Amino acid sequence: MNATDRLNATFLALADPTRRAILARLALGEASVNELAEPFDMSQPAISKHLKMLERAGLVSRGRDAQRRPCRIEARPLEAAWLWIERYRQMWDMNFERLDALLDELQSTKKAPRRRRGK
């Protein structure tokens, strides 16, 4: 999978609120599928489908601890998504700075005393 495909898979996985909630839970530490399913009104197989999507995106990995298969979050794809978003945030910041400067200029022009016309 190339970098563009990985980024697309990351954003596709993050598009679903259930998957984002699963990642938020895993950010606190590893958990089993049953533990991840607890807060949702979903079956364990439905949660497993969400986990498979997160695994395909590389956002989650599963370990093996005897009979338990704990899930853990993987940060690298999130870092790539953050870097992609960060480029646009910088552009937006520059646009807002230019807008702030323009608004300051307009306000100072408005406050400047106007010359009175002679009668």
C-alpha positions as CSV (number, residue, x, y, z in Angstrom):
1,M,0.0,0.0,0.0
2,N,1.5,3.4,-1.0
3,A,1.4,6.5,1.2
4,T,-1.7,7.9,-0.6
5,D,-3.6,4.7,-0.1
6,R,-2.6,4.5,3.6
7,L,-3.7,8.1,4.1
8,N,-7.1,7.4,2.4
9,A,-7.5,4.3,4.5
10,T,-6.8,6.3,7.7
11,F,-9.3,9.0,6.9
12,L,-11.9,6.4,5.8
13,A,-11.4,4.6,9.2
14,L,-11.6,7.9,11.1
15,A,-14.9,8.9,9.3
16,D,-17.0,6.6,11.5
17,P,-17.8,7.8,15.1
18,T,-17.7,4.2,16.4
19,R,-14.2,3.7,15.1
20,R,-13.1,7.0,16.6
21,A,-14.6,6.0,19.9
22,I,-12.7,2.7,19.7
23,L,-9.4,4.6,19.1
24,A,-10.2,6.9,22.0
25,R,-10.6,3.9,24.2
26,L,-7.4,2.3,23.0
27,A,-5.5,5.5,23.5
28,L,-6.0,4.7,27.3
29,G,-4.5,1.3,26.9
30,E,-5.0,-2.1,25.2
31,A,-8.4,-3.8,25.4
32,S,-10.1,-7.0,24.3
33,V,-12.8,-7.0,21.7
34,N,-15.4,-7.7,24.5
35,E,-14.1,-4.7,26.5
36,L,-14.3,-2.5,23.4
37,A,-17.9,-3.7,22.7
38,E,-19.2,-2.9,26.2
39,P,-20.1,0.8,25.7
40,F,-21.8,0.2,22.4
41,D,-25.2,-1.2,21.5
42,M,-23.6,-3.6,19.0
43,S,-22.8,-7.2,18.8
44,Q,-19.3,-8.4,19.1
45,P,-19.1,-9.3,15.4
46,A,-20.1,-5.7,14.5
47,I,-17.3,-4.4,16.7
48,S,-14.9,-6.9,15.0
49,K,-15.9,-5.5,11.6
50,H,-14.9,-2.0,12.9
51,L,-11.7,-3.4,14.2
52,K,-10.9,-5.0,10.9
53,M,-11.3,-1.7,9.2
54,L,-9.0,0.0,11.8
55,E,-6.5,-2.8,11.3
56,R,-6.5,-2.4,7.5
57,A,-5.7,1.2,8.0
58,G,-2.9,0.3,10.3
59,L,-4.5,2.2,13.2
60,V,-5.0,-0.9,15.4
61,S,-3.0,-4.1,15.9
62,R,-3.8,-7.2,17.9
63,G,-1.5,-9.1,20.1
64,R,-1.6,-12.5,21.7
65,D,-1.6,-13.0,25.4
66,A,-2.5,-16.7,26.1
67,Q,-6.1,-16.9,24.9
68,R,-6.7,-13.2,25.0
69,R,-6.0,-11.1,21.9
70,P,-5.7,-7.5,23.1
71,C,-6.0,-4.7,20.7
72,R,-3.7,-1.7,20.8
73,I,-3.6,1.6,19.0
74,E,-0.9,2.3,16.4
75,A,0.1,5.9,16.1
76,R,2.1,6.0,12.9
77,P,-0.9,6.4,10.5
78,L,-2.4,9.1,12.8
79,E,0.9,11.0,12.6
80,A,0.8,10.9,8.8
81,A,-2.8,12.2,8.8
82,W,-1.8,14.9,11.3
83,L,1.1,16.0,9.0
84,W,-1.3,16.2,6.1
85,I,-3.8,18.3,8.1
86,E,-1.0,20.5,9.5
87,R,0.0,21.8,6.1
88,Y,-3.6,23.1,5.6
89,R,-3.8,24.5,9.1
90,Q,-0.7,26.5,8.4
91,M,-2.3,27.9,5.2
92,W,-5.5,28.7,7.1
93,D,-3.5,30.5,9.8
94,M,-1.7,32.6,7.2
95,N,-5.1,33.5,5.7
96,F,-6.5,34.5,9.1
97,E,-3.4,36.6,9.9
98,R,-3.9,38.5,6.6
99,L,-7.6,38.9,7.4
100,D,-6.8,40.2,10.9
101,A,-4.3,42.7,9.4
102,L,-7.0,43.9,6.9
103,L,-9.6,44.3,9.6
104,D,-7.1,46.2,11.8
105,E,-6.4,48.5,8.8
106,L,-10.0,49.0,8.1
107,Q,-10.8,49.8,11.8
108,S,-7.9,52.3,12.1
109,T,-9.1,54.0,8.9
110,K,-12.6,54.3,10.3
111,K,-11.3,55.8,13.6
112,A,-9.1,58.4,11.9
113,P,-10.6,61.9,12.2
114,R,-12.2,63.1,9.0
115,R,-11.6,66.5,7.7
116,R,-14.5,68.8,8.0
117,R,-15.7,70.5,4.9
118,G,-15.7,74.3,4.9
119,K,-19.1,76.1,4.9
